[in-house]
Amino acid sequence: MAKEVDGSRAPGGSRTRQGSEAYNHRLKRMREQGLKPPIAWHGEEGGHIKRDFVLDCGWGRLVFGQTFDESSAMVAALRGEQPDRRDIAVYVRNPHVLLANAPQELFLDPSHTFRLDLSRYRASRRAPKGFFIRRLTSQADADAINRIYAARSMIPVPPEFFWSKRDARTICYFVAEDDQTGEVLGTVTGVDHMRAFNDPERGSSLWCLAVDPSARHPGIGEALVRRLAEYFGVRGAAFLDLSVLHDNDQAIGLYEKLGFQRVSFFSVKRKNPINEMLFTGPETDDALNPYAKLIVNEARRRGIHTDIVDAEGGYFRLTQGGRSILCRESLSELTSAVAMSICDDKAVTRRVVSAAGVRVPEQLASGASPDEIAEFVKRCGRVVVKPARGEQGRGISVGLSKQEDVDQAIIEARKVSDTVLLEEFVDGQDLRLVVINFRVVAAAIRRPPVVVGDGERTIRELIKVQSRRRMAATGGESRIPLDGETQRTLSEAGYDLDDVLPAETQLAVRRTANLHTGGTIHDVTDIVDPTLIDAAVAAARAIDIPVTGIDFMVKSPHLPDYAFIEANERPGLANHEPQPTAERFVDLLFPLSMPTSVRQTLRKEGEKAHP
């Protein structure tokens, strides 16, 4: 399919011996496949194949190797890569020749190329359940795609680029939309090679397949790939190609299931900060969890030396010049022992922030008499039982109204902490605000885990499947426990673990929204009410803690109403992409490593706040 990188000439003109051999080989292969060879390598619209063709995709450019005659021309094209973009030279048949022309600038991408023969593809008989696939139609779709890209650590695309290409014939975008909420759950991009450069082999390719890590419906990625294959199939494409990292076993398994097969084409990229992890070799700290790894990677990008002290525990030391700071994920030496002890005891936290004017729900210690507890439950209607010390949602029971449930919840909470708190239940949404250096850098609504019925599997089986999906999306950090809180939530909804959930029925299986117990997180930083931001900063200042996750219960992130729940001294920064939480954390630790543009912005904000 791809022309030799060096030697071949455009059809209709002179060509070298090597180029002629490649040309004749291609003709022979097309005849063996029963395809009619194009006249003089004309494309589908009768034009010659375009030479030295480069396609802008927003996140970077595709440099199609089969359209280049000289390696030097490909090198020149790759040198045109813009900052914060990722260009890819694809269909490179002789990568060793290309790399020899710029060994310090280029590297061989460790990805495999897979091809789906569209003449043999068969559509699925099963339609997607709970979502549907459609073309990109609005600016909101473009924003949603970028949100998913950010959640998957992919390069964002200027929204206006998506919108300008919505009716383009060369690039097409598909999205998966939730039937009920209208939320965009996933996306895929397709490139039509015939439209792009008059490809004589009638090829097409798939790029940027991404599914929202918090999406509940299974099969979204498969449905997007199938839709793109069917789209190109009816337009006369012969095959659909894609490139996937060699160690992405989950994606490779999906592609092979759909009939994709490995083909011997290679991709070459430029050595830039975005690609650094691909050409510097594997890290020695694979045991780091996602929360520690996010910070370590940001520090390394800035040239800050990192020593992994204890990978399993998430401990590492960052050093630059004469400054050295020991961290455990987002907890650093800059957080005092006093501030940490305030956060550690939820009763103390409540008193400290309440004294600073932050609104808190009514609370009762479990040391109270049975009559006092019964009266508290009756007065509040519903209560939350939680250990005074603890994290990651362990031992918390929510929305209890029956005395026997409260008594049992107290027993469970005491397994985590000797001191147990009863708190007024505040209905609403769980809002986490990350405060770094007394600035809110991220805000997100956390939602309890939900499973979607298929009319075949039990709720227990659905929970196990959803847990596997959440663990895969969070590096093993999130799963839904089959404990008393889960069983109680199901019972209140009229279900049992061994019941079969009707098809398309959505069921919340826990009341708590902690990420570690299967909850999902949804960014609202740009829309959160200023009152909530001020309250979060006030709570952080009252505790005098430089990095914290402040949890509120709110009616809506748009509204000023809230109730303080707790402060976390070690918030998971990896949960809040696309917000630059790791960047701001490293800014706090090493101000001199801060990019000049950020320093200027912060200085201007400070001047406005204190003229």
C-alpha positions as CSV (number, residue, x, y, z in Angstrom):
1,M,0.0,0.0,0.0
2,A,2.7,2.5,1.0
3,K,5.3,3.7,-1.5
4,E,8.9,3.3,-0.6
5,V,10.1,6.2,1.4
6,D,13.0,7.0,-0.9
7,G,13.3,6.4,-4.6
8,S,9.7,6.2,-6.0
9,R,8.3,9.0,-8.1
10,A,4.8,10.2,-8.7
11,P,2.7,8.1,-11.1
12,G,2.8,9.3,-14.7
13,G,6.4,10.6,-14.4
14,S,9.8,8.9,-14.3
15,R,10.6,6.6,-11.4
16,T,13.6,4.8,-10.1
17,R,14.0,1.0,-10.3
18,Q,13.0,0.6,-6.6
19,G,10.0,2.8,-7.1
20,S,8.9,0.8,-10.2
21,E,9.2,-2.5,-8.3
22,A,7.0,-1.1,-5.6
23,Y,4.5,0.2,-8.1
24,N,4.3,-3.2,-10.0
25,H,4.1,-5.1,-6.7
26,R,1.1,-3.0,-5.7
27,L,-0.6,-3.6,-9.1
28,K,-0.1,-7.3,-8.7
29,R,-1.5,-7.4,-5.2
30,M,-4.6,-5.5,-6.3
31,R,-5.3,-7.9,-9.1
32,E,-4.9,-10.8,-6.7
33,Q,-7.6,-9.2,-4.5
34,G,-9.9,-8.9,-7.5
35,L,-9.6,-5.1,-7.5
36,K,-9.4,-3.1,-10.7
37,P,-6.1,-1.2,-10.9
38,P,-6.6,2.5,-11.3
39,I,-5.5,4.1,-14.5
40,A,-2.1,5.7,-14.1
41,W,-2.6,5.6,-10.3
42,H,-5.5,8.1,-10.6
43,G,-7.5,8.6,-7.4
44,E,-11.2,8.1,-7.2
45,E,-11.9,11.5,-8.6
46,G,-9.5,11.1,-11.5
47,G,-6.6,13.0,-10.1
48,H,-3.1,11.9,-9.5
49,I,-2.0,10.9,-6.1
50,K,-1.0,14.0,-4.1
51,R,2.7,14.2,-3.3
52,D,4.2,14.9,0.0
53,F,0.8,15.0,1.6
54,V,0.3,16.2,5.2
55,L,-3.1,16.3,6.9
56,D,-3.8,18.6,9.9
57,C,-6.0,16.7,12.5
58,G,-6.0,19.4,15.2
59,W,-4.0,17.4,17.7
60,G,-1.1,17.2,15.2
61,R,-0.5,16.2,11.6
62,L,-0.5,12.9,9.7
63,V,2.5,12.7,7.3
64,F,1.5,10.0,4.8
65,G,4.7,8.2,4.0
66,Q,3.4,6.6,0.8
67,T,3.1,10.1,-0.8
68,F,6.8,11.0,-0.2
69,D,9.7,10.2,-2.6
70,E,12.5,11.4,-0.4
71,S,13.3,10.8,3.3
72,S,14.7,14.3,3.5
73,A,11.3,15.7,2.6
74,M,9.6,13.6,5.3
75,V,12.1,14.9,7.9
76,A,11.4,18.4,6.8
77,A,7.7,17.9,7.2
78,L,8.1,16.5,10.7
79,R,10.3,19.4,11.6
80,G,7.2,21.6,11.0
81,E,5.5,20.2,14.1
82,Q,3.9,22.9,16.2
83,P,4.4,23.2,20.0
84,D,2.1,21.0,22.1
85,R,1.2,18.9,19.1
86,R,2.0,15.4,18.0
87,D,2.8,14.8,14.3
88,I,3.0,11.2,13.1
89,A,4.6,9.9,9.9
90,V,2.5,6.9,9.0
91,Y,2.9,4.0,6.5
92,V,6.7,4.2,6.7
93,R,8.0,1.1,4.9
94,N,11.7,1.7,5.6
95,P,11.9,3.4,9.0
96,H,15.6,2.7,9.3
97,V,16.3,4.9,6.3
98,L,14.1,7.7,7.6
99,L,15.7,7.6,11.1
100,A,19.2,7.6,9.7
101,N,18.4,11.0,8.3
102,A,17.7,12.6,11.7
103,P,18.6,10.1,14.5
104,Q,18.6,12.8,17.2
105,E,15.2,14.1,16.3
106,L,13.1,11.1,15.4
107,F,12.2,7.8,16.9
108,L,10.3,4.7,15.9
109,D,6.9,4.7,17.5
110,P,6.3,1.5,19.5
111,S,2.9,0.9,18.0
112,H,1.4,-1.9,15.8
113,T,-0.6,-1.2,12.7
114,F,-3.8,-3.2,12.3
115,R,-6.0,-3.5,9.2
116,L,-9.6,-4.4,8.8
117,D,-10.5,-5.8,5.3
118,L,-13.9,-4.0,4.7
119,S,-14.9,-6.5,2.0
120,R,-14.9,-9.2,4.7
121,Y,-16.4,-7.2,7.6
122,R,-19.8,-8.2,8.9
123,A,-21.9,-5.9,10.9
124,S,-23.1,-6.9,14.4
125,R,-26.6,-8.1,14.9
126,R,-26.7,-6.5,18.3
127,A,-27.6,-2.8,18.5
128,P,-26.0,-0.6,21.2
129,K,-28.0,-0.5,24.4
130,G,-28.4,2.7,26.4
131,F,-26.5,4.9,23.8
132,F,-26.4,5.5,20.1
133,I,-23.7,6.6,17.6
134,R,-24.0,9.8,15.5
135,R,-21.9,12.4,13.7
136,L,-20.5,15.5,15.5
137,T,-23.2,18.2,15.2
138,S,-22.5,21.0,17.6
139,Q,-19.9,23.1,19.4
140,A,-21.0,21.3,22.6
141,D,-19.9,18.0,21.0
142,A,-16.5,19.4,20.3
143,D,-16.2,20.5,24.0
144,A,-17.3,17.1,25.1
145,I,-14.7,15.3,22.9
146,N,-11.9,17.5,24.4
147,R,-13.2,16.6,27.9
148,I,-12.9,12.9,27.0
149,Y,-9.4,13.5,25.4
150,A,-8.2,15.2,28.6
151,A,-9.6,12.3,30.8
152,R,-7.6,9.9,28.6
153,S,-4.4,12.0,28.7
154,M,-4.8,12.8,24.9
155,I,-3.9,16.0,23.2
156,P,-6.9,18.4,23.1
157,V,-8.0,20.0,19.8
158,P,-9.1,23.6,19.4
159,P,-12.9,23.3,19.5
160,E,-13.2,25.5,16.4
161,F,-11.2,23.0,14.5
162,F,-13.8,20.3,15.2
163,W,-16.6,22.6,14.2
164,S,-14.9,23.7,11.0
165,K,-14.4,20.1,10.0
166,R,-17.9,18.9,10.8
167,D,-18.9,18.7,7.1
168,A,-15.5,17.9,5.8
169,R,-15.1,15.0,3.4
170,T,-11.6,14.0,4.5
171,I,-12.0,13.9,8.3
172,C,-15.2,12.6,10.1
173,Y,-16.1,12.5,13.7
174,F,-18.5,10.2,15.4
175,V,-19.7,10.4,19.1
176,A,-21.6,8.0,21.3
177,E,-24.5,9.7,23.1
178,D,-26.3,8.5,26.2
179,D,-30.0,7.8,25.4
180,Q,-31.3,9.3,28.6
181,T,-28.9,12.1,29.6
182,G,-27.6,13.2,26.2
183,E,-24.1,13.1,27.5
184,V,-21.3,12.3,25.1
185,L,-19.7,9.0,26.2
186,G,-17.0,8.4,23.5
187,T,-15.6,9.5,20.2
188,V,-13.7,8.3,17.2
189,T,-12.1,10.0,14.2
190,G,-11.9,8.7,10.7
191,V,-9.7,9.8,7.8
192,D,-10.7,9.0,4.2
193,H,-7.4,8.5,2.2
194,M,-9.2,8.7,-1.1
195,R,-10.5,12.2,-0.3
196,A,-7.3,13.2,1.3
197,F,-4.7,12.3,-1.3
198,N,-6.4,10.3,-4.0
199,D,-5.2,7.0,-2.5
200,P,-5.1,4.4,-5.3
201,E,-5.6,1.6,-2.7
202,R,-8.9,3.2,-1.5
203,G,-7.8,3.2,2.2
204,S,-9.1,4.8,5.4
205,S,-7.9,5.0,8.9
206,L,-9.1,5.2,12.5
207,W,-7.7,7.7,15.0
208,C,-8.4,8.9,18.5
209,L,-10.8,6.2,19.8
210,A,-11.6,7.3,23.3
211,V,-14.3,6.4,25.8
212,D,-15.2,8.4,28.9
213,P,-13.6,6.5,31.9
214,S,-16.8,7.2,33.9
215,A,-19.1,5.8,31.2
216,R,-21.3,3.0,32.6
217,H,-22.5,1.3,29.3
218,P,-20.4,-1.6,28.0
219,G,-19.4,-1.8,24.3
220,I,-19.0,1.9,23.5
221,G,-15.6,1.5,22.0
222,E,-16.7,-1.5,19.8
223,A,-19.8,0.4,18.6
224,L,-17.7,3.4,17.6
225,V,-15.2,1.2,15.6
226,R,-18.1,-0.6,13.9
227,R,-19.8,2.6,13.0
228,L,-16.7,4.0,11.4
229,A,-16.0,0.7,9.5
230,E,-19.6,0.7,8.1
231,Y,-19.3,4.4,7.2
232,F,-16.2,3.8,5.1
233,G,-17.4,0.5,3.8
234,V,-20.5,2.1,2.0
235,R,-18.2,4.8,0.6
236,G,-16.1,2.3,-1.3
237,A,-13.1,2.1,1.0
238,A,-11.2,-1.2,0.8
239,F,-9.8,-1.3,4.3
240,L,-9.7,0.5,7.7
241,D,-6.3,0.9,9.4
242,L,-5.3,1.9,12.9
243,S,-2.2,2.3,15.1
244,V,-2.2,1.0,18.7
245,L,0.6,0.9,21.3
246,H,2.1,-2.6,21.4
247,D,1.3,-3.1,25.1
248,N,-2.4,-2.0,25.0
249,D,-3.7,-5.5,25.3
250,Q,-7.3,-4.5,26.0
251,A,-7.5,-2.4,22.8
252,I,-5.7,-5.0,20.7
253,G,-8.1,-7.7,22.0
254,L,-11.1,-5.6,20.8
255,Y,-9.6,-5.0,17.4
256,E,-8.7,-8.6,16.8
257,K,-12.2,-9.6,17.9
258,L,-13.6,-7.3,15.1
259,G,-11.3,-8.9,12.5
260,F,-8.4,-6.5,12.4
261,Q,-5.0,-8.1,11.5
262,R,-1.4,-6.9,11.9
263,V,0.2,-5.4,8.9
264,S,3.9,-4.4,8.5
265,F,3.7,-0.6,8.4
266,F,5.6,1.6,10.8
267,S,5.1,5.0,12.3
268,V,7.8,7.6,13.2
269,K,7.4,10.6,15.5
270,R,9.5,13.5,16.7
271,K,11.2,13.5,20.1
272,N,9.2,16.0,22.0
273,P,7.9,16.3,25.7
274,I,4.6,14.8,24.8
275,N,6.3,11.7,23.3
276,E,9.0,11.4,26.0
277,M,7.7,8.3,27.6
278,L,7.8,6.5,24.3
279,F,11.4,7.1,23.4
280,T,13.2,7.2,26.9
281,G,12.3,3.6,27.7
282,P,10.2,2.1,30.5
283,E,10.2,3.8,33.9
284,T,11.7,2.0,36.9
285,D,8.7,2.9,39.1
286,D,5.8,1.0,37.6
287,A,4.6,0.1,41.1
288,L,3.6,3.8,41.7
289,N,-0.1,4.3,41.8
290,P,-1.7,6.8,39.4
291,Y,-1.8,9.6,42.1
292,A,2.0,9.5,42.7
293,K,2.9,8.8,39.1
294,L,1.0,11.9,37.9
295,I,3.2,14.1,40.1
296,V,6.4,12.3,39.4
297,N,5.9,12.6,35.6
298,E,5.2,16.3,35.9
299,A,8.3,16.9,38.0
300,R,10.4,14.9,35.5
301,R,9.1,17.0,32.6
302,R,10.5,20.1,34.4
303,G,13.9,18.5,35.0
304,I,13.3,18.0,38.7
305,H,15.2,15.0,40.1
306,T,12.9,12.2,41.5
307,D,13.9,9.4,43.9
308,I,11.3,6.7,44.5
309,V,11.4,6.1,48.3
310,D,8.7,3.5,48.5
311,A,6.7,2.8,45.3
312,E,4.0,0.7,47.0
313,G,3.2,3.4,49.5
314,G,3.4,6.2,47.0
315,Y,6.5,7.9,48.7
316,F,8.9,9.9,46.5
317,R,11.4,12.7,47.0
318,L,11.7,15.6,44.6
319,T,14.9,17.6,44.4
320,Q,15.9,20.7,42.4
321,G,19.0,22.7,43.3
322,G,19.3,22.9,47.0
323,R,15.6,22.2,47.7
324,S,14.4,18.7,48.4
325,I,10.9,17.7,49.5
326,L,9.5,14.3,50.5
327,C,6.0,13.5,49.3
328,R,3.4,10.8,49.7
329,E,1.3,11.4,46.6
330,S,-0.2,14.9,47.1
331,L,0.8,15.0,50.8
332,S,4.2,16.8,51.2
333,E,6.4,18.1,54.0
334,L,4.8,21.5,53.5
335,T,1.7,20.1,55.2
336,S,2.2,20.4,58.9
337,A,1.5,17.6,61.4
338,V,-1.1,19.9,63.1
339,A,-3.0,20.4,59.8
340,M,-2.9,16.7,59.1
341,S,-4.2,15.8,62.5
342,I,-7.1,18.3,62.1
343,C,-8.1,16.6,58.8
344,D,-7.6,13.2,60.4
345,D,-10.3,13.7,63.0
346,K,-13.6,14.7,61.3
347,A,-15.1,16.0,64.5
348,V,-12.1,18.4,65.0
349,T,-12.2,19.4,61.3
350,R,-15.9,20.3,61.6
351,R,-15.3,22.5,64.7
352,V,-12.3,24.3,63.1
353,V,-14.0,25.1,59.8
354,S,-17.3,26.0,61.6
355,A,-15.4,28.6,63.6
356,A,-14.2,30.1,60.4
357,G,-17.8,30.7,59.2
358,V,-18.1,27.6,56.9
359,R,-21.5,26.0,57.1
360,V,-21.5,22.5,58.6
361,P,-24.3,19.9,59.2
362,E,-25.5,18.9,62.7
363,Q,-23.4,16.2,64.3
364,L,-23.5,13.8,67.2
365,A,-20.7,11.6,68.6
366,S,-21.5,7.9,69.0
367,G,-20.6,8.2,72.7
368,A,-24.1,9.6,73.2
369,S,-26.7,7.5,75.0
370,P,-29.1,5.3,72.9
371,D,-31.9,7.8,73.7
372,E,-29.8,10.7,72.4
373,I,-29.0,8.8,69.3
374,A,-32.7,7.8,68.7
375,E,-33.7,11.5,69.2
376,F,-31.0,12.7,66.8
377,V,-32.1,10.3,64.1
378,K,-35.8,11.2,64.6
379,R,-35.0,15.0,64.5
380,C,-32.8,14.7,61.3
381,G,-35.0,12.2,59.5
382,R,-32.0,10.5,57.9
383,V,-28.4,10.4,59.1
384,V,-24.9,9.5,58.0
385,V,-22.7,7.2,60.1
386,K,-19.0,7.5,59.6
387,P,-15.7,6.8,61.4
388,A,-14.1,9.9,62.9
389,R,-10.8,8.8,61.4
390,G,-10.5,7.1,58.0
391,E,-10.4,7.7,54.3
392,Q,-11.5,6.4,50.9
393,G,-15.1,6.0,52.0
394,R,-14.4,3.0,54.3
395,G,-17.0,2.4,57.0
396,I,-19.4,5.1,55.9
397,S,-23.2,4.5,55.7
398,V,-25.4,7.1,54.2
399,G,-29.1,8.0,54.4
400,L,-30.1,5.8,57.4
401,S,-33.5,6.3,59.0
402,K,-34.1,3.0,60.9
403,Q,-32.6,2.6,64.4
404,E,-31.5,-1.0,63.7
405,D,-29.6,0.2,60.6
406,V,-27.9,3.0,62.6
407,D,-26.9,0.5,65.3
408,Q,-25.4,-1.9,62.7
409,A,-23.7,1.0,60.8
410,I,-22.0,2.1,64.1
411,I,-20.6,-1.4,64.5
412,E,-19.2,-1.4,61.0
413,A,-17.7,2.1,61.4
414,R,-16.0,1.1,64.6
415,K,-14.0,-1.4,62.6
416,V,-12.3,1.6,61.0
417,S,-12.1,4.0,64.0
418,D,-12.9,3.8,67.7
419,T,-14.8,7.1,67.5
420,V,-17.9,7.1,65.3
421,L,-19.9,10.2,64.2
422,L,-23.5,10.6,63.4
423,E,-24.2,13.4,61.0
424,E,-27.3,15.0,59.6
425,F,-27.9,13.7,56.1
426,V,-27.8,16.5,53.6
427,D,-29.4,15.6,50.3
428,G,-27.7,16.7,47.1
429,Q,-24.6,16.2,45.0
430,D,-21.1,15.4,46.3
431,L,-18.7,18.2,45.3
432,R,-14.9,17.9,45.7
433,L,-12.9,21.1,45.4
434,V,-9.1,20.8,45.2
435,V,-7.4,23.7,46.9
436,I,-3.6,24.2,46.3
437,N,-1.8,27.2,47.8
438,F,-5.2,28.5,48.8
439,R,-6.6,28.6,45.3
440,V,-9.3,26.3,43.9
441,V,-7.6,24.5,41.0
442,A,-10.3,21.9,40.3
443,A,-13.9,21.1,41.2
444,A,-15.8,18.0,40.4
445,I,-19.1,16.3,41.1
446,R,-18.7,12.8,42.4
447,R,-21.5,10.4,41.6
448,P,-22.2,7.0,43.2
449,P,-21.6,3.9,41.1
450,V,-24.5,2.9,38.8
451,V,-25.0,-0.3,36.9
452,V,-27.2,-0.7,33.8
453,G,-29.3,-3.9,33.4
454,D,-29.3,-6.1,30.3
455,G,-32.2,-8.4,31.3
456,E,-29.8,-11.4,31.5
457,R,-27.2,-10.9,34.3
458,T,-27.7,-10.5,38.0
459,I,-27.0,-7.3,39.8
460,R,-24.0,-9.1,41.5
461,E,-22.6,-9.9,38.0
462,L,-23.2,-6.4,36.8
463,I,-21.4,-5.0,39.8
464,K,-18.4,-7.3,39.1
465,V,-18.3,-6.2,35.5
466,Q,-18.5,-2.5,36.4
467,S,-15.8,-2.9,39.0
468,R,-13.5,-4.4,36.4
469,R,-14.2,-1.5,34.1
470,R,-13.6,1.1,36.9
471,M,-10.4,-0.7,38.0
472,A,-9.1,-0.6,34.4
473,A,-9.9,3.1,34.1
474,T,-8.3,4.1,37.4
475,G,-5.2,1.9,37.5
476,G,-6.8,-0.5,40.0
477,E,-7.8,2.3,42.4
478,S,-11.6,2.0,42.1
479,R,-14.0,-0.9,42.7
480,I,-17.5,-1.5,44.1
481,P,-17.4,-3.5,47.3
482,L,-20.1,-6.1,47.9
483,D,-20.6,-5.0,51.5
484,G,-23.5,-3.9,53.8
485,E,-23.7,-0.5,52.3
486,T,-24.2,-1.9,48.8
487,Q,-26.8,-4.4,50.0
488,R,-28.7,-1.8,52.0
489,T,-28.8,0.5,49.0
490,L,-30.1,-2.3,46.8
491,S,-32.7,-3.3,49.4
492,E,-34.1,0.3,49.6
493,A,-34.5,0.2,45.9
494,G,-36.4,-3.1,46.1
495,Y,-33.6,-5.3,44.7
496,D,-31.2,-8.1,45.9
497,L,-27.8,-8.9,44.6
498,D,-29.0,-12.0,42.9
499,D,-31.9,-10.3,41.1
500,V,-31.7,-9.9,37.3
501,L,-31.9,-6.2,36.5
502,P,-34.3,-5.4,33.6
503,A,-32.8,-4.2,30.4
504,E,-31.9,-0.5,30.2
505,T,-32.7,0.0,34.0
506,Q,-30.1,2.1,35.7
507,L,-29.6,1.4,39.4
508,A,-27.4,3.2,41.9
509,V,-25.7,0.5,43.9
510,R,-24.2,2.7,46.6
511,R,-25.1,6.1,48.2
512,T,-21.5,7.2,48.7
513,A,-19.6,8.7,45.7
514,N,-16.0,7.9,46.7
515,L,-13.8,7.0,43.8
516,H,-12.3,4.1,45.6
517,T,-15.7,2.5,46.1
518,G,-16.7,2.7,42.4
519,G,-17.8,6.4,42.2
520,T,-17.3,8.5,39.1
521,I,-16.0,12.0,38.9
522,H,-17.2,14.8,36.5
523,D,-15.4,18.1,36.1
524,V,-17.4,21.3,36.9
525,T,-14.5,23.7,37.5
526,D,-15.6,26.2,35.0
527,I,-19.2,26.5,36.3
528,V,-18.9,26.3,40.1
529,D,-20.5,29.1,42.1
530,P,-18.1,31.7,43.6
531,T,-19.6,31.2,47.0
532,L,-18.5,27.5,47.0
533,I,-15.0,28.6,46.0
534,D,-14.7,31.1,48.8
535,A,-16.0,28.6,51.3
536,A,-13.4,26.0,50.2
537,V,-10.6,28.5,50.5
538,A,-11.8,29.6,53.9
539,A,-11.9,26.0,55.1
540,A,-8.3,25.4,53.8
541,R,-7.1,28.6,55.5
542,A,-8.8,27.7,58.8
543,I,-7.0,24.3,58.8
544,D,-3.8,26.1,57.4
545,I,-3.2,23.3,54.9
546,P,-1.5,24.1,51.5
547,V,-3.0,21.1,49.6
548,T,-6.4,19.7,50.4
549,G,-9.6,18.2,49.0
550,I,-12.7,20.0,50.4
551,D,-15.9,18.0,50.2
552,F,-19.3,19.7,50.1
553,M,-22.8,18.5,49.6
554,V,-24.5,20.9,47.2
555,K,-27.9,21.2,45.5
556,S,-26.0,22.1,42.3
557,P,-22.5,23.4,41.5
558,H,-24.2,26.4,40.0
559,L,-25.8,27.4,43.3
560,P,-24.3,28.9,46.5
561,D,-26.0,26.4,48.9
562,Y,-23.7,23.9,50.5
563,A,-22.8,21.9,53.6
564,F,-19.2,21.1,54.6
565,I,-18.6,17.3,54.8
566,E,-14.8,16.8,55.3
567,A,-11.3,17.9,54.3
568,N,-8.8,15.4,52.8
569,E,-5.1,16.0,53.4
570,R,-4.1,13.8,50.5
571,P,-6.5,14.4,47.6
572,G,-6.1,12.3,44.5
573,L,-4.9,14.8,41.8
574,A,-5.2,12.2,39.0
575,N,-9.0,12.3,39.3
576,H,-9.3,15.8,38.1
577,E,-8.0,15.9,34.5
578,P,-8.2,18.1,32.4
579,Q,-7.5,20.5,35.3
580,P,-3.7,21.1,35.9
581,T,-3.7,19.8,39.4
582,A,-0.2,18.2,39.2
583,E,1.2,21.3,37.6
584,R,-0.1,23.5,40.4
585,F,1.2,21.1,43.0
586,V,4.7,21.1,41.6
587,D,4.4,25.0,41.3
588,L,3.8,25.1,45.0
589,L,6.8,22.8,45.8
590,F,9.2,24.4,43.3
591,P,8.1,27.9,42.4
592,L,11.2,28.5,40.2
593,S,10.2,25.6,38.0
594,M,7.0,27.3,37.2
595,P,6.6,28.2,33.5
596,T,7.0,32.0,32.9
597,S,3.4,32.3,31.6
598,V,2.0,30.8,34.7
599,R,4.1,33.1,37.0
600,Q,2.9,36.1,35.0
601,T,-0.8,35.1,35.3
602,L,-0.5,34.4,39.0
603,R,1.2,37.8,39.6
604,K,-1.6,39.6,37.7
605,E,-4.3,37.8,39.7
606,G,-2.5,38.8,42.9
607,E,-2.3,42.4,41.8
608,K,-6.1,42.4,41.1
609,A,-6.8,40.9,44.5
610,H,-4.5,43.3,46.3
611,P,-4.3,46.5,44.3
